[in-house]
Amino acid sequence: MNYDRTSNDPERKWIGLYVFLGILIIAVSLFVGNSYTLSAGTLFISLIATAFYRKHPLPWMFLVSILAANPINGSAAFPSNLIFAFCLVVLFAMVLFELPRWVYIPALLSLLGFFISSRNWMSGGMSVLQQTNYMVNYLMMPFVLLPVVYLKMAEEKNDTTRLKGLLYCLILPSTLLLLAAYIFGRPTIDYKSIETYHAMDIRIYRFINTEVNFTRTHVGFIFASLICASSAIVILPVKPVHRLLAVLCLVGNVFLLLAVGSVGSGIASLCGLAAVFFCASLRVNVVRSIVSVVAVVCVVVSVWVIAPVKVKNYMETRYKERITRGINTVDRLVLWKRAVDYSVEHPEGMGWSLSYGDKYRKSNPHNDYLLYAINYGIIAGAVYLYFVLRLTLSFLRKSLAPVRDPSALAINLAGLGVVVVLLVNSMSDHLTASKWYFYVLWSIVWYAYFCSRTDSAQTLSKIQ
């Protein structure tokens, strides 16, 4: 039985056009391969598209979502979806005052951290324009601008349409582009063997005219997140076509995670899946719940069985390094201790950089909470942790609330799985190393958050 209420049908005819426009922008960007050229073109298109935001908010949000999957975002000063968010704020400034109340104070505190840290980074010779760019990308975008983009998802009442947006505009295009880059891309350095290639821990593929970063400490985040988001759709009784596409995305991302061998992201994906399966078991009948878990496990095992020998050998090496001799975190513990000491010495922050320390001993903490604290002060580090924890609790509460529709629950559980990956994986790796992956993950989180804010009079206590 479908509990969705139909929305404005005339608006739906625009969805296909906007999604096609997003696909076209991504395709052109892959061939052009120049982020500055694409930014100029995207700015022109975004001004026109955003001018019709009031008439077509749902198609506009789908367009921004699919643009998050653009690989060129990784090297762009202002990624495509950020440009659209800018245009929205400029043309419709009042949307800034429609955010949930809990967002404002931590967002302002993070901005305060940026200004306090300026004392150090300006005296250290860092560029004001560059630091402002980092602030917009890593403070304002995830904490303010992306929430503004997805505000109107709370007004969309058709849960099937919402699920389509999540699957077709965020999960599926990101998965396809990552698979295509891995399979058809070519390494930027000619390595003689996969063992040497992995040992270098630097994996940059050139896909068409765009570079895609497959370094395991960077890319593992997005694979783990897409695994959790896909599984949330697979285990619930949504439309068969949606479950089939979700299974294909699950297979692709499991393969990619195995291929890059990120142990930290593997552990994070297991934590995310545990949260998804546990909450689903409370809202889905026992038999269906068990069958769903078994199905996902079978998918993972099948991917392992058919994986190339080189991938298996590499995974076995990584497993021995990190697990069989006891969980090996010595390298991370040293980096974390050094980062904590550095943060205590400079609590006000030193300006955005992926590495810290003097020129003779620079390193990355492999921990996003510590990275924020080092860059923009302890305040910013606390704000980043607060946002992740606050969103996790929000998704958990919604997961335990009465269920309106399987599609609505799937979206909420997808958001829960992704934010749990963020919570866990941010302790051992650095999502901030790639704008592309950073924006995709935070887009899924905020998309799911605002979809989950809608209350409905019609609810089910259990999905059969």
N, C-alpha and C positions, 0 to 999 in steps of 0.2 A: 504494500500500500504506500502511495506516495503522499507525503505530508508537505511537499513544497507548495508555496503559493506563487503563482505566475507573476512575473515582473512585467515591465513595460516592453511588450513585444516589438514595437517599432524600433526600439533601441537595439534589439538583438540583431537586426539586419546589418548593423554597422560593425559587429564584432569581427566577422570574417574579413572585412576590409582593413580594419586596424591591425589584426593579426598578420595579414598578408603584408602590410606595410612594415611591420616589425621584422618579418622574415626577410624582406627585401633589403632593409637597412643592414641586417647582419650579413647577408650574402655579399652585398657591395663592400662592406667593411673588410671581409675576409680577402677579397681580391685587391682592394686598394692598399690595405695594410698600413695606412698612415693615420694615426689617431687624430692628428690635428685637422687633416682634411675632413675626416668623418665627423669630428666635433662641430665644425662649421656647418656641414650639411645637416647634421642632426638638430642643431640649434634652429635652423630655418624651418625644418619640418615640425619640430616640437612647438614652435610658436603658433603655427597654423592649427595643429592638432589640439593643443591645449586651449585654444580660443573656443573650441566647441566642447570643453570639458563639462559644462553645466548640462548640456543636452545629451552628451554621450559619456557619462562617467565610467560605466562598466567597460565599454570598448577601450576607453583611454587607459584604464588600469591594466587591462589585458595587454595592451601595447607596451606599456612600461615594463610589465612583468617579463615579456618575451625578450625585451632589450637587455634585461639583466643577464641573459645567456650569451651575450656577445663577447667572444674572446678578446676583441680589441680593447675591451674595458680594462684588461690587465695592464695595458701600457698607456691608457689615456689619462690626461691630467684631470679631465672631468668626464667620467663614463656616461654612456647614453642615458641611462635612467636617472642619473643625477641632473643632467641637463633638463629633462622633462620636469623633474621636481622643482628646479629653479624657476622654470616658466610658470608652473602652477602657483608658486608662492608670489611671483611678481604680478601675475594677472588676477589672482584671487587670494589676496593676502589674508583674508579673514579665516582661511582654513587653518592657519597657525594657532587660532584660539579655540579650535574644536577638538584638540587632542585630549586623551584621558588626563585627568588632573595629576596622576602620579608621575607623569612624564616630565613635567616642567621643572621642578626643583632639581632633580639629578642632572637634567640637560644643562641647566644654567650653571650648576656646580662644575660640570665638565668644561664649560666655556670659561669659567673663572680659573680653572686649572691651567688652561691654555694661556691666559693673560699673565698669570703669576709666573709661569715658566718662561715667558718672554724675556724676563730679566737675564736669564742664563743663555738662552739661544741667540738673542740679539748680540750680547757681548761676546759670544763665541763665534760670531761671523756668519751665522746661518741666515739664509735669505728669508725676508719677511713674507714675500709672495709665496715661496715654496712652503713655509711653515703654515701659512694661512690655508693653502691648498690641502695640506695634510689634515688640518683641523676640520675643514669642511668634509673631507672624505671619511675620516675615521671618528669624528665626534658628532658633527651635525647630521651627516647622512644617516647613520644607523639609529641615532637617538631622536631625531626630529623630522628630517625630510622624508625618510621612508614611511614612518607612521602617517605623515600627511598624505602621501601618495595613496595609501590603502584605507584611509578613513571611510570612504563611501562603500567599502565592501560590507560594512555592517548594515547597510540599507538594502542590499540585495537579498531577496527572500528565497530565491530558488537555489537550493543546496546542490542540485545536480549541475547547474551552471557554474556555481562556485568551484565545484570539484573539477570541472572541465578546465577552468582557468588555472588551477593549481597544477594539474597534470599536463595540459597541452602547452601552457605558457611558461612554466618554471621547471618542472621535473623532466619532461620529455626532451625539449630542445637542448637543455644543458647536457643531458645524457648522450644524445646523438652527436653533439659537437665534440664532446670529450672522447667518445669512441672513435669518431672519424679522425680526430687529430692524432690519437694513439695508433690507429691502424694504418692510416694513409699518410700521416705526417712523417717527416724525416728528421733525424737528430741533427742539431746544428754543428755537432762535432762528430767526426768519423771515428767511432770506437770499434775496436776489433772484436769484442765479445760482450755479451750481456753482463757477464760478471764484472768486467772492468767498468762497464757503463754504470752499473749500480754502485760500484765501489766509489766512484767519483761523487755520488750523491747529488749530481747536477744533471737534470734531465730536461732539456728544452727541445721541443719538437717544432718544426716549421710546417704549418698546415696552410696550404695555398700560399698566401703572402703574409701570414700572421704567425707569430710565435706563441706557443702554448707551453706553460711551465708544468712539468710533471715531476718535479722534485717532491719526494714523498712527504717531507714535513710541511709542504705547502698544499699539495693537491689532495692529501688524504682526507682533509676536512669535508670536501664536497662529495667525495665518494661515500663516506660514512653517512653523511646527511641524506643523500639521495637514496641510499639503501633503506634507511629508516622511513623516509617519506613514502617510498614505493611500497614497502611492506605494510604500512598503515592502510593503503588502498587495497592491497592483495587480500588481507585477512578479513575484510568486511564485505557484506553482500550488496555491493554497488553494481552498476551495470556491467555485464560481462565484458564488453569492449574496453571499459576502463580498467578492469582487473587484468585483462590480457596485456594491455599496454604497460601497466604497472609491473607485471611479471617480467616483461622484456627489459624494462628499465632496471629492475632488480638484478637480473642476470648480468646486464652490461656493467653495472657499478660494482657488483661483487667481483667480477673478472678484473676490472681495473684496479680495485683495491688490492687484490692478490698480486697483480702485476707490479704495482709500485712498492709493495711490501712495507706499508706504514703500520707498525705495531701499535703505536699510540692511537691512530685512527681506527684500527681494528677493534681495540678495547672500547673506544668511544662508541663505535657502532653497536657493539654488544650491549652496552649500557642503554643506548637509545632504544634498541629492539626490546630489551627487558621491560622498559617503561611502557612502550607501545603494547606489547603482549599482555602485560599485567592489567593495564587500564581497559584494554579490549575485552579481557576475560570477565570483567565485571559487568559488561554491557552486552555481551554476546553469549548465547547459550553454550553450555559446556562442550557438546559434541562439535559444534562449528568452531569453537575456540581451539580445541585440540587439533582438528583437521587443518586449520589455518597455520598453526605453528609447525606442524609436520610438513606441510606443503612448502613453507619458507625454508625450513631446514633441508628438504630434498633439493630445492633450487640451489642452495649454497653448495651442497655436496656434489650435485651434478656439474656445477661450474668448475669445481676443483678437479673432478674426474676428467673433464674434457680440456682442461687448461694445458697449454704447451709445456713440454718438459722443462724448458728454461725457467718458466714462471714457477713451477713446482720446486725446482732446485733452489731458486733464489728465496722462495718463501721458507723452505726448510732451513736455509742458512740464517735467515732473519729470526726464525723461531728459536734456533739454538743460541743465537747471540743474546736474545732478550728474555727467553722464558725458561728453557731447560736447565740452565745453570742458576736458577733463581731469577726473579724479575730484575733485569740489569738496568738500573736507573742511575748508575754512578755518574755518567756524563751529565745527565739532567740535574742531579743533586748539586754538583759542583757549579753548574751554570746558575741555578736558582739561588744558591747561597751568595754567589758573587753579585747577582742582580739585587738581592735583598740588601746587601751591604751598600751597594751603590745607591739604591733608592733611599736608604737611611741617611747617607751622606748628602744627598741632594733631594730632599722631600718635595721641593717646589717643582721639580722636573727640569729636564735639560733640552727639550725640543725634540720633535719627532725624528727618529732614526731607528732602523731595524737592528742596529748594533750600538753598544755602549762601551765605555772605558776609554783609556788613553790610546794613542795611535799605535802603541806597541802591544796592546792587549785588548783588542776589540772582540766582542762576542755577542751572540744573540741569546737571550735568556730561554728561548723555546717555551715561553709562557706568556700569553697575551695579557693576563692581569698584571704581571710584573712589568711587561713592556709599556703598558699604558701608564703605570706608576712612574717608571723611569722617564718616559717622554714628557708627559704633561702633569706629573706630580701624583702624590698619593691620592689626592682627591679624584683624579681621572681614573686611576686604577680601581678605586672603590666604586665609582659610578658604573664602570664596565661590568664589574661583578654584580652590582645591584640589578642592573637591567637584565642580565642573564638569569639571575635567581628569581626576580620578580616575574618574568615571563614564564619560567618553569613552573612556578606555583600557580600562575593563572591557568596554564594549560592543564595542570593536574586537577584543579578545582572543576574546570569544565568537563574533564574526562569522567569525573565522579558524579556529575549532575545528570538529571534525566536526559535521555537521548531523544532528539527530535527526528533524526533521519540517519541512515547509515552513511550517506555522503557527508553530512555535517560532522559525524563522529570521525570519519576518515580524515577530514581536513584538520580537525583538532589534534588527532593522534599524530598526524604528519608533523604539525608544528611542535608537538611535544617531543617527538623523536629527534628533530633537528636541534631544538634548543638544548636537549640533554647532551647531544654531540658537542655543541658549542661549550657547554658547561664543563664537560670532561676533557675534550681534546684541547681546549685552550690552556690547560694546565701543562701540556707537554710539547705543544707545537705552536706555530704562529700563523693564524688565518690572515692576519694583516699583511702578510708578504704578497698577497695577490688581491688586487681590487676586484677582479672578476669573481673569484670564489667568495670573497667577503660579501659582495653585493647579492649574489645568488642566495646565500644562506640567510642573510638578514631579510631579504625579500620574502622568502618562504615563511620565515618566522612572523613577520608583520602581516603578511597576507592571511595566514592562518589565524593570527590573533584577532584581527578585526572581523573575520568570518565567524569566529567563535563568540563574539560579543553579542550577537543577535539572540534575543529570547523569543520563544514561540509558545503559544498557548497549547499547542498540540505536541505532546511528548510521548515517548515510549519508555517504559522502564527496562525493557530487554529487547534486543534485536534477535529475531528468530532465524 
